[in-house]
Amino acid sequence: MLAWIIFGVMWTAGPTAARPVQPGDTTRVAAGLKAMLSQGRHPAIRWPDLSDVHAVAESAYRRSNWHPLWIEAGRATAPALAVIEAIRAVADRGLAPADYDADSLAAAAARLAQGDGGESEQAWFDLALTTAVIRVASTLHEGRLDRGALAPGWRTGPSRLDLIATLDTLRRSGGPRSVLDRLEPQEAAYRQLKKWLAHYRTLAGAPASLVPVTKPPSPGGQYPEASHLRRTLMIVGDLDTGPPPPAGADTLFDDALRAAVQRFQRRHGLRDDGVIGPATLAQLNQPFEQRVRQIAIALERRRWWPDSARTPPIIVNVPAFRLTATGVIDGRDTVIAMNIIAGVAHRDETPIFTGDLGRVVFQPFWEVPVSIMRKEIRPKAVRNPAYLEREGMDLLEGEHIVAPTRQNVSRIGHGVRVRQRPGPRNPLGRVKFLLTSGYAIHLHDTPAASLFEPTRRDFSHGCIRVSAPSALARFVLLRLPGWTSQRIDAAMAADTSVAVELPDPIGVAVGYEPVVPSDHGIEFRPDVYGGDRTLARLLAAGYPYRKRIP
């Protein structure tokens, strides 16, 4: 405590009040480093709580015998200066330089270069830069927020990042940006997001780059705002660039503009009818600064993913209401994609998780969840005694079917459970894909095909309904001996329930990514569950939400 009090007096007195340090004299600098780490706080950085970096920083300083890591002869080293410049440029990676004290570090390095830095200045500079490096490296490698707290079902295995080795590399490197590059995800989607981030940052920094579109046009009719709309669609990539018509002559909502509006609508999860209604108008006028923030959050989410070698073959993106499966079937690279229906927002939300698809059941029974039994089925069965038989439902006590008497109906959800037989009214449809995840969430067919027509499809109780169950069954089963397309079709049309165990379960990730790069550019989908709003709030709150770095 005494050391901390002494160091605190040195700090509050300011850099000029401290005794100039002679080259090689680092005793009092070491005392200042030890004092700050013992207290677990840095007195002059944005996020002063050091609990997330404490173990790594202390280990690094013990290895250096408490000599500064970034200072020689009272001056910031050349690698330190290069690292600071790399930190000042982390906005290119979707991070805020201020979160890592970039400008304060640069100013302190300048003071040290002028010989104005005493022991306190050197100690706080060295630990501040060590803290910033640990945080930047960890953030780029696996995200800034604790994904385990935000999405406990999202498991990607232990971190492979050696922070001590990263610190040592950066301390000796003249090219820190390439070191940071290697820490980031190496997958194509991440690189594309960074490209789009740079594009939208340029647009956000250009004066008057977005001219608001205020009036919906009439197809093929006169449209005074045609030039505004054309310019917006060009700069966001939905309309081919080329010499636009003269401003005075650009007054028609022509076929080219309508086709570009349709492309814009598809990228934003809107009905692609070419009609600029309120929803399309709102997206057209979304500030580019907001797009930058959205892409930065998307980069944070991508850092949560495992490396490309361990990315699951089946990926569900809830806000996009899409499933994509990638693998090798019969020796051929195969990619399938289909629409999905997810859980109702703010009521029955589909959780975010990783798991394995280990079992396929054709003509499945539906074991009705307790909440649905109590809230939906029991009231209907009480009002209408014929309801259960009409829906093909049995009552069970233990493993035995019991008669749908008034007494048994009254006990539904309280000792008596409901199971629906296979058939046209069964909400699981003709096939169900069981996932092991810790959640009672699975993929399945549905008889309600019309629910796939809207662009926003949060209609389920949490499970994921797929629009192309036959294609998914082929993706899963054609890799097994004895399974053919004809056998799959027969099983889906049969009257009996058949279960197929997979000897090698297939990895599945159910993710939440409103912003994704695609073949059409970059897609901005509705934040249906408010997950991006939550992330933005937590990121703004700072490092108390960050897990401790081991």
Protein Blocks (a to p, Z undefined) as FASTA:
>chain_A
ZZmmmmmmmmmnojklpccddehiaklmmmmmmmmmmnopafkbfblclklmmmmmmmmm
mmnnopafkbgehiacfklmmmmmmmmmmmmnopafklnommmmmmmmmmmmnopacfkl
mmmmmmmmmmmmmmmmmmmmnojbdfklmmmmlcgbjafbdfklmmmmmmmpcblmlmmm
mmpccbfklmmmmmmmmmmmmmmmpghkbccdfbdcdehiacfklmmmmmmmmmnopacc
dddddfklmmcccfklmmmmmmmmmmnopacehpacfklmmmmmpcfklmmmmmmmmmmm
mmmpccfklgcfbdcdfklopacddddeehiacddddddddddehklgccddddddfbdc
ehiaddddfklmmmmmmmmmmmmmklmmmnopacdehjaccdfbfklmmmgoihpacddd
edjklmnlmbdcdddehiacdcdddfklmlmmpmblcfbgoiacdfblmlmmmmmmmmpg
hiafklmmmmmmmmbdcddddfbacdddddddfbacdfklpaddddfkommmmmmmmmmn
ojmlpccdZZ
